[in-house]
């Protein structure tokens, strides 16, 4: 049995194919990543892969995640690799989904209801699911939710100080994201520290080329995280603003901007690209800053300052930590930021 796993990010699409064995273990036989998908950087979009020990890379326009998924599926079909099941990362399940779910006609209707909860993630994942259902009609499809990992956060960490009737009526609370990543790296960190998962205290930094967040981890679960009701809050990100005064949103509305226009500004035109006017990619920002671009220098310093703020807050919150863990493209590759 071959299982395709798809990680649909805001500006990337990662994939890996596992071939299951009789003893319930899996061997990776293909993997790769589409980069700079539907986003603005100085670099072109591309896809690189390894399929049964054969490496390849292709520079190709990828104006949507559906286009990226179609390229991946075509690549696997050429080798050929039969896909029997597909697992999809779905960022925000809201109150409707709190565990891995088989995708069927009824599930698709509920997933559709979740699209506004993460406007630059959920619609992309939904379109990729549609592409896989069309190209792989015989394969069973499953959705796995980032928000599930943070469901154990204590009430004081997840509730907003707004009228309770409104919060309960509309599900307005912190959900947290990057849960699939945090679930893996917390277990791996505990293993490397030679401690049980229930006794280790960690500050987990998921720093991606699209979205970024921080999580305080203790007693085997998430106790606080920087993202909130949506993946917009917290750290400065590639195109997202992170934490801002709510009055900024109201002021933009008073100036005549529609909710759609404000959403597009905060999600797609802010963060590193908004501060620099140059790129949404931190590596390119740092390179330009070192070459004398002052706007890029400011963007880098704001990014780092916000990250330091959360690191300090969570160190205090945990009363010290056993380790600070960095993951995803920026976390792993940007030694200057670390």
KOLLUM-689225 format. One record per residue: residue in three letters; z, x, y of N, C-alpha, C in turn. Coordinates in pm, whole numbers, plus 50000, padded with zeros to 5 digits. Layout:
N
ALAZXYZXYZXY
...
//
This chain:
338
UNK500005008349881500005000050000500005008850125
UNK499125005850220499045013250346499545004450460
UNK500495009850537501105002450647500765009250779
UNK500115002050869499785007051001500895002951098
UNK501435012651171502455010051272501845013151408
UNK501935003651501501355005251635502445004451740
UNK502515014851823503455015151935502665013652063
UNK502675001752118501894998652237502775000752360
UNK502555011652433503295014452555502575008852677
UNK503095011652795502455006552916501195014252951
UNK501105027052911499915035052942499405042752821
UNK499875039152704499475046352582499495036852463
UNK498905041552353498965034152227499055044352115
UNK500225045152053500415054151940500255046651809
UNK499815053851705499675047451575499985057251464
UNK500405051951351500635060051231500435051151109
UNK499815056651006499605049350881500465055850772
UNK501285047750707502125052450597501585046950465
UNK501515055550366501165051250230502465050450151
UNK502825038450110504085036450039503975041249896
UNK505095045849843505165050749705506045041549622
UNK506035043649492506785034949401508285035549425
UNK508775046949477510215048449499510635043749638
UNK509775035649702510055029449832510105039549947
UNK509505051249928509365060750038507925060150088
UNK507685065750207506355065350264505855079050304
UNK504545081350291503915093850331502925090750443
UNK503045097750556502115095750667500765101750632
UNK499715093750638498375098550604497435098650725
UNK497855092250834497045092150956497945089151075
UNK497645095551187498415092651308497635097551430
UNK498055092751547497395096951669497895089051788
UNK497265091451903497715084852025496565083852125
UNK496435072052182495525069952295496335071752422
UNK495815079752516496555083252637495805078652763
UNK496565076752871496015072453000495215059552985
UNK495795050152911495135037252888495395028153008
UNK494325023353070494425013853181495425018353287
UNK495365031153324496285036353424495595046653511
UNK496225050253623495615059353720496285073053716
UNK495555082853666495985096853669494785105253706
UNK495005118353719493885127553746493095130453619
UNK493685127553504493025130253376492315117853323
UNK491285119953241490565108853179491355103653059
UNK491065091253023491695085552904491065091852780
UNK491875092952674491405099352552492205094452433
UNK491725097852317492445094752193492355106952102
UNK493505111052047493505121951950494115116951819
UNK493745123051709494185117851579494185128751473
UNK494945125851369494915133351244494775123051133
UNK493715124051056493475114850945493285122950819
UNK494285121750728494265129150603493905143850627
UNK494665150050718494615164450751493385168550831
UNK492535159050873491405162050959491735158051103
UNK491685167651196492035164951334490805161551418
UNK491025153551522489935150251612490455145651746
UNK489605146351847489945141551980488685136352047
UNK488835125652125487695119352189488095114952328
UNK487335119052428487535114152564486645102052582
UNK487265090952616486545078252620487215068752718
UNK486465061052795487085051352885487885041052805
UNK489135039252840489995029452774490635020852883
UNK489945010052919490415001853030491414991152989
UNK491734990652859492724981052811493314986052680
UNK494484980652644495114984152517494344977952400
UNK493714966852424492884960952319491714970352285
UNK491114976452388490034986052365490544998052287
UNK491755002652319492345014052247492585010352101
UNK493114998452077493364993951939492064992751861
UNK491024987851925489724986651860489195000251817
UNK489385010551902488965024151868489735029251747
UNK491045026751746491885031251635491445024651504
UNK491225011651508490835004351387489465008851338
UNK488545011751430487225016851392487345030551328
UNK488215038851384488445052251329488955051651185
UNK489935042951161490505041751027489485036050928
UNK488635027050977487625020950890486555030950849
UNK486285040750935485245050650905485645060250793
UNK486935062050771487335072950679487195070050529
UNK487315059150471487925046750516489375045650465
UNK490215039050544491595036650503491845021750508
UNK492175016050394492465001750388493874999250442
UNK494014989250527495314985750585495804972750522
UNK497004973250463497554961550396498564953950482
UNK499204960950577500184954550665500234962150796
UNK500614955150903500684961151036502014957551101
UNK502684967751155503904965451232503644968251378
UNK503984958751465503714959851608505024961051687
UNK505094970951776506194971251872505934960451977
UNK506924951851997506854941552101508094943352189
UNK507884946352316508984950852401510064940352421
UNK509694928352462510694918452506510594905652424
UNK511604903152343511644890852264512474879852326
UNK513114882952441513934872952508514994867252417
UNK515234854452429516194847452344515544842252217
UNK514204843452207513474837752094513454846851972
UNK513504860151992513374869451881514464879951888
UNK515224881251780516284891351774516224899751647
UNK515124898451572514934906451451513444906851419
UNK513054915651327511664916951284511144903551235
UNK509924900051276509394886651249507964887251197
UNK507684879651091506324878151039505494870551142
UNK504304875551171503434869151270502554858751202
UNK502644846751252501794835751206501434827151327
UNK500844815751305500394807251416501574802951504
UNK502694799551441503864795351517504474807051595
UNK504514818751531505034830651599504194834051721
UNK502884833051710502004836251822502284827151942
UNK502594814651917502924805452026504204809852097
UNK505194814252019506464818752078506294832052150
UNK505474841052093505204853752160504524851452295
UNK503674841352299502984837952424503984834152532
UNK505064827352493506114823552588506824835752645
UNK506814846752570507534858852612506714867852704
UNK505434865052723504594874052801505114876652942
UNK505604866453016506064869153152507324877853159
UNK508054879253048509304886853050509074901853068
UNK507934906753022507574920953038506084921453069
UNK505704919053195504304916453229503354928053209
UNK503844940653203502914951653176503064957053035
UNK503844950252952503994954252812503574943052716
UNK504244931752728504024920952631502574916252624
UNK501874914252737500464910052725499614920452652
UNK499904933352675499154943852604499384943052454
UNK500654941752415500984940752272500354928252210
UNK500394917352284499804904752234498304906552209
UNK497604913252302496164915252285495864924452166
UNK496744934252141496564943052027496794935451896
UNK497784926651894498004918251776496764909751748
UNK496194903851854494984895851837493844904251779
UNK493684916551829492624925251780492814928551632
UNK494074931051592494364934351452494154922251362
UNK494504910451409494304898351329492824895651308
UNK492004898851409490564896751397489924907051303
UNK490344919751318489724930451239490334931851100
UNK491594927651085492304929050956492884915450915
UNK492044905550889492534892050861493374890850735
UNK493194900150639493954899350514495304906450522
UNK495504914450626496754922150638497874913550698
UNK499074915050644500234908150703500674915750828
UNK501014908250932501384914251060502834910751092
UNK503554920651148504954918751184505194923651326
UNK506094917151397506514921451530507954926451523
UNK508194938051585509514944051591509884945651738
UNK511104941951777511434940251917512404950851970
UNK512034957052084512894966952149514224961052191
UNK514204948552233515414942452287516504940452181
UNK516134940252054517114937551947518204948251943
UNK517854960851970518804971951961519984970052058
UNK519704964252173520734962952277521494949752271
UNK521244941852168521874928652161523384929352144
UNK523894941352106525344942952086526054948052212
UNK525314949552323525964954052446527104944452483
UNK528244949652530529354940852568528974932052687
UNK529594920352700529234911052808529274917252947
UNK530274925752972530404931553105529254940953139
UNK528544945853038527424954753062526094947353072
UNK526034935153023524754928153019524644916653118
UNK525764912153175525714900553265525484904553410
UNK524734896353483524534898053626525524889353702
UNK525894893953820526874886453901526164875753984
UNK525574866253913524914854753975525534842153915
UNK525304830453974525914818253920525644816553771
UNK526694813853695526604813353550525634802553502
UNK525594791353573524704780553529523234784853536
UNK522884792753639521514797653650521224808153544
UNK522164817353525521984827953425521784822053286
UNK522584812153252522504806053118521274797253103
UNK520884790453210519724781553203518424789153185
UNK518314800953248517064808353249517124821553172
UNK518234824053102518344836353025518334848853111
UNK518974848253227518954859353323520114868753293
UNK519824879253219520824889453186520094902253148
UNK520844912953126520254925353079519884924052932
UNK518674928152899518244928552760518124942952711
UNK517644951852796517474965752756516204967652673
UNK515654979752679514374982352612514374996152546
UNK513235000252494513085012652418514035013052298
UNK514395001452248515365000752139514925007352010
UNK513635006651978513155012851854513285027951862
UNK512985033551979513155047852000514635051651992
UNK515485044152058516915047352060517545046351921
UNK517065036951844517605035451708517335047951626
UNK516125053451640515775065451564516515077851617
UNK516435080251748516965092951801518495093351792
UNK519165081951797520625082051783521015086351641
UNK520295081351542520575085251404520245100051381
UNK519145104551439518745118551421519745127851491
UNK520195124051610521155132351683522485133251607
UNK522945122051553524185122051476524055131351355
UNK522885130851291522635139451175522695154251215
UNK522065157751327522045171551373523425176451419
UNK524235167051467525595170351512526605170151397
UNK526145166051279527005165051160528175155351185
UNK527835144151248528825133651273528265120351224
UNK529175111151195528715097851156528225090451279
UNK527355080751259526795073151370527885065851448
UNK528945062051382530025054451446530965062951530
UNK530895076251516531825084651593531135092851701
UNK529805093151701529095101351798528945094051931
UNK529035101452042528815096052177527605103252237
UNK526605095352278525335101152321524835094752450
UNK524155102852530523365097652641521905099952602
UNK521185089052582519815089552531518835087052645
UNK517915096452665516945095652775515535094152718
UNK514995082152727513615079752682512735080752806
UNK512035091852821511245094552941509775095052905
UNK509075084052930507685082852889506715084253004
UNK505435085452972504395086053074504135072353136
UNK504725062053079504665048753138506055044553183
UNK506895041153086508255036453117509315046453077
UNK510455045753145511585054653116512885046953129
UNK513865050853047515185044653057516235054052999
UNK517495050653023518635058152971519565048352901
UNK520205053052794521115044652718522405052252689
UNK523535045752710524835051152669525145045552531
UNK525385054452435525545050552295526915054952244
UNK527665045552187528995048652134529365038552027
UNK530195042851931530645033951823529485027451747
UNK528385034651738527265029951657526325020351725
UNK526475018151856525565008751922525445011652071
UNK524485005052134524265006252277525384999352353
UNK525975006352451527014999952532526574998252677
UNK525455004652715524905002852850523505008852852
UNK522645003252936521295008652947520745005653086
UNK519795013953130519335013153269518365001753295
UNK517544998253197516634986853215517424973853204
UNK516864963053253517644950753262516994938553202
UNK516814928153284516144915853242514704918853203
UNK514124928653270512764933053241512744948353235
UNK511604954353195511504969053194511254974953333
UNK511484967253438511224971953575512404979553634
UNK513614976653587514824982053649515154996153600
UNK516035002953676516585015753631515915027753694
UNK515405036653609514815049253655513515046953732
UNK513155056853815511815057153872510855059953758
UNK509745052653753508795054353643507415057453696
UNK506425057753610505085061653651504515052653759
UNK504595039553735504075029953833505105019253869
UNK506305020153811507365010253836508435015953927
UNK509005007454011509935011954115511305015454062
UNK511745009453950513125011153907514055003353997
UNK515295007554007516305000354085515934999754233
UNK515934987654289515794985954433516704974454477
UNK516994973854606517754962854663516944949954646
UNK517564939454593516864926754573516334921154705
UNK516954924954816516514920154946515114925354980
UNK514704936654921513354941854942512324931654892
UNK512594925654777511684915554721511624903454813
UNK512804899154862512834887554951512104890455082
UNK512254902755132511564906355257510054906255240
UNK509574911155126508134910755100507644896355092
UNK508464887555034508094873355027508074867155167
UNK509054870855249509104865655386507904870355468
UNK507374882055431506214887555501504914881055454
UNK505014871655360503864863855319503224867755187
UNK503794877455117503224881354988503614871254881
UNK502714868454789502984859254679503784866154570
UNK504344858254479505094864354368504184873154283
UNK502934869154265501994877154190501704890454256
UNK501564890254389501314902654464502524911954458
UNK503724906354472504944914454466505104920454326
UNK504854912554223504944917554085503994929254065
UNK502784928054117501784938654100502204951254175
UNK502784949754293503244961254371504354968654298
UNK505364961354252506534967554190506254973254052
UNK505344966953979505044971553843503914981753835
UNK502914980453922501694988353906501414998154019
UNK502064996554134501715004954250502915012454306
UNK504015012354234505235018854283505535031254199
UNK506795035354192507165046954113506475059654162
UNK506075068154070505455080954104504135079154180
UNK503325069554138502045067454207502275062154347
UNK503285053754365503575048454497504105058954592
UNK504995067554543505595077954626504595089154658
UNK503785092654561502895104254579501515100654632
UNK501015088754593499645085254626498645093954554
UNK499115101354453498275111454386498105108654238
UNK499215106454167499155104554023500395097253974
UNK500255090953860501405084553794501965093453683
UNK501385105353665501775114453557502695125253612
UNK503915126453559504895135753613504425150253604
UNK503755153953498503265167753484502305171053597
UNK501425161753631500495163853742501225164053875
UNK502275155753888503095155454010503755169054032
UNK504355174653928505055187553939504065198553976
UNK502925198653910501905208853938501455208254084
UNK501205196154134500765194554272501875198154370
UNK503125194654336504265198054421504405213154436
UNK504245220254326504365234854329503195241354405
UNK502105233954417500955238854494501055235454642
UNK502135228254680502365225454821502205210954865
UNK501955201754772501815187654808503205181754832
UNK503535178754957504885174054992505175160054940
UNK504165151354936504375137954882504725138654733
UNK504065147654662504375149454520505755155654501
UNK506115164754591507465170554584508525159854601
UNK508315150954699509265140054721509335131054598
UNK508185127754540508145119154422508955125354308
UNK508775138154286509515145254180511005145254208
UNK511385147654332512815148254367513475134554356
UNK512775124054395513325110454380513495107054233
UNK512485110454152512535108154007513765115053947
UNK513935128053979515025135853923516385130853973
UNK516445127154100517715122554158518195109854087
UNK517285100554062517665088053994518145090853852
UNK517475100153784517875103753649519265110153649
UNK519535119053745520855125353755521945114953780
UNK521625104953860522585094253888523035087453759
UNK522085083753673522425077053548523125086353450
UNK522695098953446523385108553359524855109753398
UNK525115110553529526495111453574527285098953545
UNK526675087453572527365074753549527705072753402
UNK526775076053313527015073753171527945084253111
UNK527975096253168528965106153124530375100953153
UNK530555095153270531845089153307532145076953219
UNK531125068753200531295056353124531745059152980
UNK531215069852922531545073552783532795082352774
UNK533315086552891534395096352894533975109152822
UNK532775113852860532205125752798531265122152684
UNK530305130852658529325128152553529165140352463
UNK528805137952338528545148852244527205155652272
UNK526265147952325524935153652351524175144852448
UNK523255151152521522235144052599520925145952523
UNK520265134952490519065135452407517855131352491
UNK516805139452488515565136452559514465133452458
UNK513685122952487512605119452396511415113852473
UNK510335111352404509015107152452508355118552529
UNK507155116252581506305127052629506975135452739
UNK507525129052841508165136652949509445143152899
UNK510255135752826511515141052776511335153252689
UNK510295153252606510065164352514509355175952582
UNK508385173052667507485183552717507885189452852
UNK508605182052936508895187053070510195194853075
UNK510125207753041511335216153042511855217953184
UNK510995217253283511445218753422512345207053461
UNK511985195153420512825183553450514155184553377
UNK514155188353250515395189553174516315199953238
//
